Amino acid sequence: MSNRPERVAERIKREAADILENTLRDPRLERIMVSVTDVEVTRDLSVARVFVSVLARGPGRDRAMEALRSAAGFVRHELAPRLGLREVPEVRFELDTSLEHGARVDDLLRRLAAGEEIPDQERSGEDEPQ
């Protein structure tokens, strides 16, 4: 088994983060922090799933994801010379909410340690907008 997909994924992660931060200009992304959290590449290197964390809620998050998805071709074009691959994987952006879930769990644990009562719906996350 080759670890080439993992090496390519790590390289895409670094380069895509740089492209999003320094090259991509889209008004829908202004004042919204977007971070590349992970990249998964298929074994045949045909598709790269780029997981991003978006520091916005509701419509702002939706607009940011729409902007990223519409910029996928541009990002792929920018990746081509940086990666030096014969075929550059198709780029697909996906929302990663794991950082939010971790922060929520941390907050709940902190509040429990302080002796605060946590309502049942807040424990289960029912009050959290999706």
Steps between C-alpha positions, in 0.01 A plus 500: 500500500627843405468802723500732199135608545581609856806695386299667222218577747743667740648708219153600377406598856796740527461646152119533512526683833749740342279552194192570712690742720710687245362453148124441501298822496127461540274757670302217662815406696584849626528516881434125528778279626535178302751234605597182320478227764565186296525361149413149385615384157368191323756226432500577129559871579193603301309681778614707797244566773612820672344539845464857618395664824304821451487747787148624427147381564181482300488687169864613528615139517275402210634787286859407587445135403330609178798725422746219568309252288481745212875569534595130490609521135713807571662328799572193287654722233720670763602163647622364164840675483553467875448123508677408179269205434404382154134498604382730779216355710151649476452723805185466710449719807314355799407663829679369809312574823723298732664811649157641591394172657822488702451857623140420597605190697775702669249769598253244638775331704620835634146596601440162668827532694382841621181336632269654239179318411483412129148469348433168321450656156834682531675175597368323192575793271138551399531876535798511264415616147628268229 
